[in-house]
Amino acid sequence: MAFVLKRGALVARGQKEAADKQLNTTNTAASQYGKQANQLFSALEPQYEQETRSQGYDPATKAAMTSSGMGAIGANIGGTQEDVARRAARTRNPAGVAELTDALSRNKALASGTEASNLQKQFADYENEQRQRGLSGLMGLEGLSADEQARLLGIAPGLLQARAAGGGWAQGFHDVLSGLGSLGGGVGAAAKGING
């Protein structure tokens, strides 16, 4: 016969073999995916963990950025102070030099404070960006893993349900025998004998 009786369900032999083959293919793919995912996770997870503990720029980079920013302000103000001194020497008129020097000192202090504030914000933003990137990466690893596992696990139960549901010509044959059973006891008894 072309059907198999298992736990009271009538299943076409070809359908069972196709479901078994698909189940084996799915299990093999899931196993390969799991190995690749573990390798990828093992490589990326420590890097993302390190980013979540980021302190931002290293001290040497912070010092270089600070020196560069403050040096540019100092050079600009220093150049202007030299221009004021040269003008006073050239004209032999020191009037206003003290006022200009005071104004330049105030401007230098304001510019230095603004530069320091901007640098601190830049340092904090970079540190936060690093941490966010690490957290996002970890969440992505977990999300990918969970989504793929759910998808793969969803396929296998579907295949098992297909195997248990029967269907195909054998299920149709069973339905015909059951229908005929209502017409006469002999055929109906035959149908009940097949179902078990």
BABAMI-350017 format. One record per residue (C-alpha): x, y, z; residue in three letters; chain; residue number from 1. Coordinates in Angstrom, 1 decimal. Example, Ala and Ser with C-alpha at 12.3 -4.5 7.8 and 13.67 -1.06 7.14 Angstrom:
<rs>
X;Y;Z;aa;ch;i
12.3;-4.5;7.8;ALA;A;1 .
13.7;-1.1;7.1;SER;A;2 .
</rs>
This chain:
<rs>
X;Y;Z;aa;ch;i
0.0;0.0;0.0;MET;A;1 .
1.0;3.6;-0.5;ALA;A;2 .
0.2;4.9;3.0;PHE;A;3 .
1.6;4.5;6.5;VAL;A;4 .
-0.3;4.3;9.7;LEU;A;5 .
1.2;6.1;12.6;LYS;A;6 .
-0.5;7.1;15.8;ARG;A;7 .
-3.9;6.9;14.0;GLY;A;8 .
-2.9;9.4;11.3;ALA;A;9 .
-3.0;8.4;7.6;LEU;A;10 .
0.0;9.8;5.9;VAL;A;11 .
1.1;9.4;2.3;ALA;A;12 .
4.5;7.7;2.1;ARG;A;13 .
5.8;10.3;-0.4;GLY;A;14 .
4.7;13.2;1.8;GLN;A;15 .
6.4;11.6;4.8;LYS;A;16 .
9.7;11.1;2.9;GLU;A;17 .
9.5;14.7;1.5;ALA;A;18 .
8.9;16.1;5.0;ALA;A;19 .
11.8;14.0;6.4;ASP;A;20 .
14.1;15.2;3.7;LYS;A;21 .
13.1;18.8;4.2;GLN;A;22 .
13.5;18.4;8.0;LEU;A;23 .
17.0;17.0;7.5;ASN;A;24 .
17.9;19.9;5.2;THR;A;25 .
16.6;22.4;7.7;THR;A;26 .
18.5;20.8;10.5;ASN;A;27 .
21.7;20.8;8.5;THR;A;28 .
21.2;24.5;7.6;ALA;A;29 .
20.5;25.3;11.2;ALA;A;30 .
23.6;23.5;12.4;SER;A;31 .
25.7;25.3;9.8;GLN;A;32 .
24.1;28.7;10.7;TYR;A;33 .
24.7;28.0;14.4;GLY;A;34 .
28.4;27.3;13.8;LYS;A;35 .
28.8;30.5;11.7;GLN;A;36 .
26.8;32.6;14.1;ALA;A;37 .
29.0;31.3;17.1;ASN;A;38 .
32.2;32.2;15.2;GLN;A;39 .
30.9;35.6;14.3;LEU;A;40 .
29.5;36.3;17.7;PHE;A;41 .
32.8;35.2;19.3;SER;A;42 .
34.7;37.6;17.1;ALA;A;43 .
32.4;40.6;17.4;LEU;A;44 .
31.1;40.4;21.0;GLU;A;45 .
34.4;41.3;22.8;PRO;A;46 .
34.9;44.3;20.5;GLN;A;47 .
31.4;45.6;21.1;TYR;A;48 .
31.8;45.0;24.9;GLU;A;49 .
35.0;47.0;24.8;GLN;A;50 .
33.2;49.9;23.0;GLU;A;51 .
30.5;49.9;25.7;THR;A;52 .
33.3;50.6;28.3;ARG;A;53 .
35.0;53.3;26.0;SER;A;54 .
36.6;56.2;27.7;GLN;A;55 .
36.6;58.1;24.4;GLY;A;56 .
39.8;59.6;23.1;TYR;A;57 .
43.0;58.4;24.7;ASP;A;58 .
44.8;61.0;26.9;PRO;A;59 .
47.5;61.7;24.3;ALA;A;60 .
44.9;62.5;21.6;THR;A;61 .
43.0;64.7;24.1;LYS;A;62 .
46.2;66.5;24.9;ALA;A;63 .
47.1;67.0;21.2;ALA;A;64 .
43.6;68.3;20.4;MET;A;65 .
43.7;70.7;23.4;THR;A;66 .
47.2;71.9;22.5;SER;A;67 .
46.2;72.5;18.9;SER;A;68 .
43.0;74.4;19.8;GLY;A;69 .
44.6;76.5;22.5;MET;A;70 .
47.7;77.0;20.4;GLY;A;71 .
45.7;78.5;17.6;ALA;A;72 .
44.0;81.0;19.9;ILE;A;73 .
47.4;81.9;21.5;GLY;A;74 .
49.0;82.4;18.1;ALA;A;75 .
46.2;84.6;16.9;ASN;A;76 .
46.1;86.8;20.0;ILE;A;77 .
49.9;86.9;20.2;GLY;A;78 .
50.1;88.1;16.6;GLY;A;79 .
47.6;90.9;17.3;THR;A;80 .
49.5;91.9;20.4;GLN;A;81 .
52.7;92.2;18.3;GLU;A;82 .
50.9;94.3;15.8;ASP;A;83 .
49.8;96.7;18.5;VAL;A;84 .
53.3;96.9;19.9;ALA;A;85 .
54.8;97.6;16.5;ARG;A;86 .
52.3;100.3;15.8;ARG;A;87 .
53.1;102.0;19.1;ALA;A;88 .
56.8;101.8;18.4;ALA;A;89 .
56.4;103.1;14.8;ARG;A;90 .
54.3;106.0;15.8;THR;A;91 .
56.0;106.6;19.1;ARG;A;92 .
52.6;106.9;20.6;ASN;A;93 .
51.9;104.4;23.4;PRO;A;94 .
48.4;105.7;23.9;ALA;A;95 .
45.8;103.0;23.8;GLY;A;96 .
48.3;100.2;23.9;VAL;A;97 .
47.2;99.2;27.4;ALA;A;98 .
43.6;99.3;26.5;GLU;A;99 .
44.1;97.1;23.4;LEU;A;100 .
46.3;94.7;25.4;THR;A;101 .
43.5;94.4;28.1;ASP;A;102 .
40.9;93.8;25.3;ALA;A;103 .
43.1;91.2;23.7;LEU;A;104 .
43.6;89.4;27.1;SER;A;105 .
39.8;89.4;27.6;ARG;A;106 .
39.2;88.0;24.1;ASN;A;107 .
41.9;85.4;24.7;LYS;A;108 .
40.3;84.3;27.9;ALA;A;109 .
36.8;84.1;26.3;LEU;A;110 .
38.2;82.3;23.3;ALA;A;111 .
40.1;79.8;25.5;SER;A;112 .
37.1;79.2;27.6;GLY;A;113 .
34.9;78.6;24.6;THR;A;114 .
37.5;76.3;23.0;GLU;A;115 .
37.9;74.3;26.3;ALA;A;116 .
34.1;73.9;26.5;SER;A;117 .
33.8;72.8;22.9;ASN;A;118 .
36.7;70.3;23.4;LEU;A;119 .
35.1;68.8;26.5;GLN;A;120 .
31.8;68.5;24.6;LYS;A;121 .
33.6;66.9;21.7;GLN;A;122 .
35.3;64.4;24.1;PHE;A;123 .
32.1;63.5;25.8;ALA;A;124 .
30.2;63.2;22.5;ASP;A;125 .
32.8;60.8;21.1;TYR;A;126 .
32.8;58.7;24.3;GLU;A;127 .
29.0;58.5;24.2;ASN;A;128 .
29.1;57.7;20.5;GLU;A;129 .
31.5;54.8;21.1;GLN;A;130 .
29.3;53.4;23.9;ARG;A;131 .
26.2;53.7;21.8;GLN;A;132 .
27.9;51.9;18.9;ARG;A;133 .
28.9;49.1;21.3;GLY;A;134 .
25.4;48.7;22.7;LEU;A;135 .
23.9;48.9;19.2;SER;A;136 .
26.3;46.2;18.0;GLY;A;137 .
25.5;43.9;20.9;LEU;A;138 .
21.8;44.4;20.4;MET;A;139 .
22.2;43.6;16.7;GLY;A;140 .
24.1;40.4;17.5;LEU;A;141 .
21.4;39.3;19.9;GLU;A;142 .
18.6;40.4;17.5;GLY;A;143 .
20.1;38.6;14.5;LEU;A;144 .
20.6;35.5;16.6;SER;A;145 .
17.1;35.5;18.0;ALA;A;146 .
15.4;36.2;14.7;ASP;A;147 .
17.3;33.5;12.8;GLU;A;148 .
16.7;30.9;15.5;GLN;A;149 .
13.0;31.7;15.6;ALA;A;150 .
12.8;31.4;11.9;ARG;A;151 .
14.6;28.1;11.8;LEU;A;152 .
12.7;26.7;14.7;LEU;A;153 .
9.5;27.8;13.0;GLY;A;154 .
10.2;25.7;10.0;ILE;A;155 .
10.8;22.4;11.7;ALA;A;156 .
7.5;22.3;13.7;PRO;A;157 .
5.7;23.2;10.4;GLY;A;158 .
7.2;20.2;8.8;LEU;A;159 .
6.2;18.0;11.6;LEU;A;160 .
2.7;19.2;11.4;GLN;A;161 .
2.7;18.5;7.7;ALA;A;162 .
3.8;14.9;8.4;ARG;A;163 .
1.1;14.5;11.1;ALA;A;164 .
-1.7;16.1;9.0;ALA;A;165 .
-1.5;13.5;6.3;GLY;A;166 .
-3.3;14.8;3.2;GLY;A;167 .
-2.7;13.8;-0.4;GLY;A;168 .
-4.5;10.9;-2.1;TRP;A;169 .
-4.5;8.7;1.0;ALA;A;170 .
-6.5;11.3;3.0;GLN;A;171 .
-8.9;11.6;0.2;GLY;A;172 .
-9.3;7.8;0.1;PHE;A;173 .
-10.0;7.8;3.8;HIS;A;174 .
-12.7;10.5;3.3;ASP;A;175 .
-14.3;8.4;0.6;VAL;A;176 .
-14.4;5.3;2.7;LEU;A;177 .
-15.8;7.2;5.7;SER;A;178 .
-18.5;8.7;3.5;GLY;A;179 .
-19.4;5.3;2.1;LEU;A;180 .
-19.5;4.0;5.7;GLY;A;181 .
-22.6;6.1;6.4;SER;A;182 .
-24.4;4.3;3.5;LEU;A;183 .
-23.7;0.8;4.6;GLY;A;184 .
-22.1;-1.0;7.6;GLY;A;185 .
-19.5;-3.1;5.6;GLY;A;186 .
-17.7;-0.3;3.9;VAL;A;187 .
-17.9;1.9;7.1;GLY;A;188 .
-16.4;-1.0;9.1;ALA;A;189 .
-13.5;-1.2;6.6;ALA;A;190 .
-12.9;2.5;7.0;ALA;A;191 .
-12.8;2.2;10.8;LYS;A;192 .
-10.4;-0.7;10.6;GLY;A;193 .
-7.9;1.4;8.6;ILE;A;194 .
-8.1;4.2;11.2;ASN;A;195 .
-7.4;1.8;14.0;GLY;A;196 .
</rs>
